[in-house]
Amino acid sequence: MSDATSARAHAPATDHRGILLVLVGLMTAMLLSALDQTIFSTALPTIVGELDGVDHMLWVTTAYVLAATIMMPVYGKLGDLIGRKSLFIAAISIFIVGSIVGALAGGMTELIVGRAIQGLGGGGLMILSQAIIADIVPARERGKYMGVMGGVFALASIVGPLLGGWFTESIGWQWCLWINVPLGALAILSAIVFLHPNPEDRARPRVDFAGMALIAIASAALVLFTSWGGNTYDWSDPIILGLIALTVVAGVLFVLVERRAAEPIMPLTLFTERNFNLTTAAGLLVGIAMFGTLAYMPTYLQMVAQVSATTAGLLMIPMMGAMLPTSIIVGRAVSRTGRYKVYPILGSGIIAVGMFLLSTMSWTQPIWVTCAYLAVFGLGLGMQMQTLVLIVQNTFPLTMVGTATAANNYFRQIGASLGAAVVGSIFTSNLVDLLTERMPAGAAAGGGANSLTPEAVQELPQQLQDVIVSAYNDALTPVFLYIVPLALLALGLLALVKEVPLRTTLDRGAGAPTPEPADGPVAVGAAADAGEAAATQA
């Protein structure tokens, strides 16, 4: 390592103005990613009704989450090896392409393909943003910035359902995808303007293609059998049994390959760290709760509360309105005190309470009660999300921060995939069974349950409306109760975390791997010299 690079690696921090300029680009990209995960929630009932695909509803969400999950370790490792700026721009570009494909879709298949392409790019946006901020801000000061970044997700989760509802009721649901084109262009421009890497000579990286392929196969097989099992196919069906076997075999082969790879996509040394294992497992469990709720609550509100898509988005505000300030306040508290362990533990307990409250909902209760339950859930999430990432990043040197952050987020996204798939599978299966059982023959004309939209339901006689509304309620609320033990298990795991003091420098660590990102450190602020520049890979 050169003297200049060493100076940068040990720099206490980049100047505040420079960090804020970089943060603009990162927050734009995170907004793009987070908005896309929430904007479909209020539009989904209308989309699947128009495209005659209620039975494929879960794949609109799952296709994106699965593709993003597979790509997370890829972006994390490549970012550590070759630098992050080029990957950042490439990820945004792929995301835009997927948005265009989905916007032009004339059927469910084309829409799902577009969502999958979006996920291939979207998997890099959150990972690279979190890794870049870790490169330029020491762990002790990072909490307040990561709290703001978590707040962006909360803000997008408020704006997304509102935009989704407004687009659906006015210019068309396709604009849930078209909006990503100008936002993506803005994110690319921000990356070009604010992220200025310092090129350095690097040996050609040895990419772990075998590991990438195996982790993709294992992830896809896992989500497929959890999505199809007990719904599309019986659990004893040869297809489900084959997918379970494929998941296990691909997982075992992945471990064997990673033990021998020169630059493993997910180094097994990560799993020798206690805090990594505990926070990663807890993040997976919370991911199930979070994405299972985010994906289907707006649909529930439209069908059960019989509100418009826009109003359903507004009704999600209490959840994110609680999450946004909590994330920022907790981040500042961590930076001020250096203490962090208590927050994710409290968050898990509050999430468990929120899930239990949601499981008690009835289709006759006032809407404000449901909103209050969502606010409790959001409070717990705000205490947890960014703090878990901070704990992981504080465990490893900067040369591994991208890989470690990606691995942690990968397992959280596996939880998200399982949450969206399992909640969606159980919800859809329950809903179809209940509607078949309760609806009079021929009552839902023009395609049956698959073509039910909120508007179509409101045009039915009151007796049929009550049947459909009660079916939606009884199909979803039991699923929330199943999630309560998962949140309590996360609490138990996080209680075992060892609170290690947060680092106050950007030291890469003597024991860190020697390869550094090709893009090298980024200088932010015209006055920043070599000793003050951040060691970031944009």
C-alpha positions, 0 to 999 in steps of 0.5 A: 500500500502506498504512503498516500493510500495508507494516509487515506486509509487511516484518515479520521473522516472526510470533511462534512461538506464532502460527505454530504455531497456524496450522500446526495448521490447515495440517497438518490440511488437508495430512493430509486431502489426503495421506491420501487419496492413499495410503489407497487403495493397499492397498484397491485390489486388493479394490475393483477385484476387487469392482467387477469393474474391474481394467482400470480400476484406474489411473483410481481414482488418475488421476482424483483426480490429474488433477482436482487437477492442473487445479485447482492453478493456479486455487487459486494465482492466485485465492489471490493475487488474492482471499485464501486463507481462503475458497478453503481452506474451499471446497476442503475442502468440495468434497473432502468432497462427493467423498468421500461420492459415492465412498463411496456408489458401487455401481460403478467409474464412480461411484467414479471420479466421486467421486475426480474430485470429490475432486481438484477440492477436493484440488488446493487443499489442498496449494497453499494450505497451502504459500502460507500458510506462505510468507506468515507465515514468511521463507524463511530460517526456512521450511525447518524448518516446511516440513520438518514439513509434508513430514513430515505427508505422510510420516506420512500415507503410513504411516498411509494404507496401514495404514488402507486395509488395516484398513478393507478387512479389517474394516468395508469399503473404503468407510471409506477415503472416509467417514473424510474427512468428520470429518477434513474437518470438523476441517480446516474448523474449524481454518481458521475458528478459527486463520486470521483475515484482515484484510479490505482493499478490493480492486478486482474481480479479472479472472479468466483463465477462458480460461487456466483452460479451456485448461490443463484441456483440455491437462492432461486430453488429456495424461493420457488419451493417456498412459493409453490409448496402447498399452493401450486403443488402439494408438498409431496409433489416431485417438483417441490421435492426436487427443488428442496433437493436442489437447494440443499445440493447447491448449498453444499456445493457452494460451501465446498467451492467457497473453501477453495476459491481464490476470491470467494464471493462469500468468504467462509471466514465471515461466519467465524465472527459471532456478531456477524452470525447473530445479526445476519440471522436476526436480519433474515427473521426481520426481513420475513416480517417486514416484506411480508407486511409491506407487500400485502397490507395495501392490498388488504386495506383496499379490499377490506377497508374498501378505500382507494389505492391512494388512500391505502397509501396514505394509511401506510404513513403511520408505519413509515412515519414512526420508522423515519424519525426513529431511524434518525434518532437512533442513528444520532444516539449511536454516534453520540454515545457509541452504544448500539446493542440495546436498540435492535433488541428493543426493536425486535420486541416491538416488532413482535408486539406489532405483528401480534396486533396486526394478527387481531385485525377484523374487517369491522374494526375502525381504520385508525386502529389498523394504522396504530398497529402499523405505527408500532411495527414501524417503530420497531423497524426504525430501531433495527434496520441500519443498526444491524448493518453498522454492527456488521461493518464494524466487525470487518476491515474496510477491504471486506466491508462491501463483501460483509455488507452484501452477505448480511443484506443477502440473508436479510433479502432471503428473509424478504424473499421468504416473507414475500413468497411465504406470506403471499403463498399462504395468503393467496392459497387461503384467499382462493379457498375462502372465496371458493367456499363462500362465494355463490357459484357464478357470483364473480363473473368475468374471470372469477377470483383472478379478476377481482379488483377493488373497483369490481368488488364495490360494484357488487351487491352488499352481501357479496362485498361482505363475503369477499371482504371477510375472506381477505381479512381471514386469509391474511391476519393469521399469517401475521401471528405466525411471524411473532415467534420469528421476531422473538427469536430475533430478540434472543439472538441479538441479546447475545451480540457482543458490543464492540467499541465502534471504530473512530478511524478508517483503518483498513486493518492489518489482517485485511485482504491485500486487494483493494478496489481498482477505483480507489479512494474518492476525494470529496471536496476540492480542498481535501488533500491526500491525508483527508480524502476518504478511502471510498470506492464510488 
